[in-house]
Amino acid sequence: MSTPSSTPSSATQSIRGEAGYFPYLGQPGYAGLDGASILAGTIQGASAGTSHIVAGSIGSSDIDPTVLASAGAVVYTDTGTANGYVITPSPPITGYSKSQIFSFIASNANTAASTLNVNNKGAKPILLGGETLAANAIRQGQLVFVQYDGTNMQMISPRTNDSMGTLFVQTSSVTVANSTTPTTLGGTGNGSQTITNNSLRVGSRIKLAASGFFSTISTPNITFTAFLGSVTAAATAATATPSGASNVPWSVNLEIDVRTGGGTGTAICNGYMVLGSSLVPFTANTTTFAVDTTGTKIVDLQVTWGTASASNTITCTNFTVELLG
């Protein structure tokens, strides 16, 4: 293919069947042209060295359809099965090449690791964040974008099951008294303490913050334990409370960072507790703990009194869970 030496005489001349011209679209004479304007059927570009605007128009029929198919510009309907997605661009692609982007409407939700086969060129694994798909990473009817990296199809579209931001804000207080059984401090509120499946990935951070007040008789011990699902993320040592405390403030702040993902993922958690004027760190976690990042997880904070008494009470007035990254 020859390199254009001047501004083409028409928009159709510059685009039709000439995928190789695309690198020149950002140069003088082609400024302002992008995929959106192509698909809308309009072009505007500035002639080199002048402020003159040259206008032209094209339709999608003026663009080599194999270029559109490999750029994710055409959405295809999947004709495969769950876990084995199939699309058939026409005209077909001649083969896979690195950086191709494909888009399709999934006919089925996936239930396990999945593949995409384009024009019977071979089923390629679909990965998400470099990992095989867990169940429901793709939902029925979802618009899916993937990019071929030379080996796998990397899913680049947003996931429908993502949880992000503030997940839960407690709206009613919870009081734990007269018990030595570990008891949750989370109550009813807006949102949910649950992180949905496949929402955790490498680099995700869970922030748990809780606060309230406590009262005691004598100096009973108290222990706080944070959970991610059924796994203990962090815990304080049994800590003596002040004698005869009355409505003394307390607070807990914790951060859980995901280090590796998948069914055998890992995370690490650290933070601190404040009892009145005393700062009490959670037991230092110098190593990670195991967590399945593909499954649903409840973020919880539980408290345990060392001595049961109706006078030993702790009330949680504020409880929030956030997910970042």
N, C-alpha and C positions, 0 to 999 in steps of 0.2 A: 504494500500500500504506500502510495506517495504521500509526502507531507504537504499540507496545504500551504501555498505561498501567499495567499491573499484572502480577504474575506469572501466566502462563497457568494455566488450571485443569488442564491435562494436558500431558505432554511432547509428545504428538503434536500438540496444538494449536499449540505454539510453533514447531514445525519444519516440519510437512508443507507442502510446496509454497511455503514462505516463505523463500527464500534471503535476503531482505532483513532477516530477523530476526537473521542471524548476527552483525552488528556489536554487538548488545546482549548477546551471550553472556558478555562479560567484565564486565558491569555487575552491581550488586547484584541478587540474585534469579536470576542465571545463572552465578555463580562456580563454577569447577571443571568446566565443560562444555567439552569439546574434541572434535576430530574422532575421536580414538581411542575416546572413550566413546560417541560417536554410533554408530560402526560396531560397537562391542561390544554395542549395544542397551541401554545403561544411561545414566541421567543422575542427577546429584546437584547441587543448587544451593542456595545459602543465601538465604533470604528477606530482603528489604531491611530493615535496622534490627533484625534479630533473629538469634539463633543457631540458629533452627529450620531443620532440614534437610528439604527437600522432595524426595522421591524419585519418579522416574517411569521409564518404559522405552519404547523405541521399537525398531523393526527398520529395516533398510535400506529396506524397502518404504514406510516412512512419510516418506522423504526424497525430494524431487524428484530423479529420476535424472539429469536434465540438470545439476543442481548437482554431483552426485557425478562425472559424466563430466568436468566442467570443473575439478575440484579434484584430479584424480589419484587419487581414492579407489577407482576401479575399474580393474583391470588388464585390458587388452584384448590379444588375440592379433593380431599383425601379419599381414595377408593380402596384403601387397605383395611386392615383389622386393628384392633387394639394391640399396641406394641409393635406393629408392623405397618407403618404409614407409607402410602404409595401415592405419587402424583405423576401426571403424564402431560407435561407441556407439549404443545404442538405449534410449530415444528419442534421435534425433540432436540435436546442438547446432544452434542456429539460425544460428551464425556465429562467427567468431573474435573474441575480445576480449582486450585486454591483461591479462596476469597469469594466464591460464588455464594449468592444469597438466594434462598428459596422461601416462599411463603405459601401457607395452605391453611384451609379450615379443617380441623381434625374431626373426623366422623365418629371417633370413639375416644373415651378417656383411656389413658394408659394405666396399666396395672403393675408394670415392672419395667425393667430396662427395655428401651425401644430403639427402632431403626427407621430411617427414611430411605426409600428407593425411588429415584427419579428416572423415568424413562427406561426402567429395567437395566440401569447401568450398575446395579449392585446396591444392596442394602448397607447403609452406613450408620453406625451407632449415633444416636442423639445424646449429647452430653449437656449437662447444666452445671456451670461452674467447674467444668473439668471432670465431673462425676456422672456416672450412669443415672438415668432417671429413676426416681422412686415413684410409687403409685400416686396418681392424680397430679403429677407435675404438669401434665397436659389434660385439659378437660374437654369433654365433648362440645363441639361447636366453637372451640377457642381458635383465634387467629394466631398461628405460630410462625415465627421467623427463625430460620436457622442459617448459619454461615459455615461453609465447608472450609476446614483448616488444613486440608491435604490428607487427612485421615478420618476425621469424624465430623459430624454435623453439630456445631456448637449452637445451642438454643440461645437466641439473643432477644427474644420477646419477653415482655413482663409476664410473670407468673400470676395466674388467677388466684392462687392461694396465698399470696404474700400478705403477711401482717407487718405493719411498719408504724413507727411513731408511738404515741401513747396508747397502750392496749387496754388499760384498766385504771379507773379512778373510783375508789370506794366512796359510797354515799351514805353509809350507815355504820355506826360504831359497833365494835365487837369487844366484849369483855370476857376474860377468862379468869375464873376464881374457884377456890376450893377443889383443886384437882392437881394431880401429879402426872396426868396423861398429856403427851404432846398434843397441842390444839392449835388449829389455824387461827391466825389473826385477820385473815381476809374475810370480808363480808360481801353484801350485795353492793353493786355499783354500776357505773356506766362502762360498757365494754366487757372484756373477759380477761381472766388471768391466764387463759389458754393461748399458747402459741401454736398456730395451725401447722400441719405437716408440711415439710419442705420449706418452711419460712426461714429456718436457720441456715446460715452458710458460713464459710470461713471469713472471719472478720466481723461477724455479727456481735453486737453487744446488748445484753439484757441489763436494764437498770431497775433495781427494786428499792423503793423508799417507803418507809413506814414510820409512824410516830403516834404518840399519845401520852398517857399518864399512868402511874401505878401507885398503889398503897400497900403497906405491909404491917404485919405484927411480928415483932422480933426481927431477925435478919435472914429470912429464907433465901436460898439460892434460886437463881433464875437462869435458864438457858434458852438461847434463840437458835433455831436451825432453819436454814434456807434450802428449799428443794427445787430441782428442775426435773419435773416428772417425779419418778420414784427415787431419784438419785440425790443424795445429800451433796449440795454444792458448797456449803460452808456452815460452820457452827461456832458458837462461842463456848468457852469453858463455862462450867457452872459458876456463876458469879454471885457473891453475897450482895444483897440489897441493903440499903440503910435501914436501921431499926426505926420502927414506927413511922415510916414514910407516909405522907398524905398527899395524893395527887401530884406526885413528882413527875416531871416530864421525862420522856425517853424517846429515842429515835434510832433507826437502823438505816444504813445506806450500803448497798452492795452493787457490785458490777460483775457480770459473768461474760467472759469473752470466749467466743468459739475459735479454737485453734485449727482443728481439722474437721472435715465433714463426712457425711455418710452414716451408714449403720454402725460403724465403729469409730465415730467421731470423738473429739475431745474438747474440753473447755476448761477454763480456770476461773476461779472466783475469789475475790477478796473484798474486804470492806470493814466497817466498824459499827459499834453500838455506843450510844451515849445514855448513861443512866444518871439522871440529875446532872451533877457537875463532873462526873467521871467518864472518861473516854475508855471504852473497852473494845479492843480490836477482836475481830473474829480470828479464830485460830489460823495462822498464816498457811496458805496453800502454796507450797513450793513446787508442786507438780500438778498436772492436769487430772481431771476425772473423766470417765467414759460417758458419752452421751450420743444417742442415736438422733442425729439432726434431721432425719427424714420423717420422724413421727411427731404426733401431737404431744405437747408438753405443757403441764400446768406449772406456773411459777408460784411458789407458796412460801410463806414464812410462818413457822410454828414456834410456840413458846411452851416451856415446861417449868412448872414450879417445883422446887425441891421439897416443899412442905405444903400439904393440903390444909387450907384454912379459908373460911369465908372472908377473912380480913386481908388475905393475900389476893389482890386483884390487879389485873393489868387490862387497860382499855386501849384499843387501837382506833384512833379517830381518822387517821389518814393512811392510805395504802395505795401506792401507784406502781404500775409495771409499764416499762417502756422497752421498745425494741428498736435498735439503731443499726444501720448498715445491712 
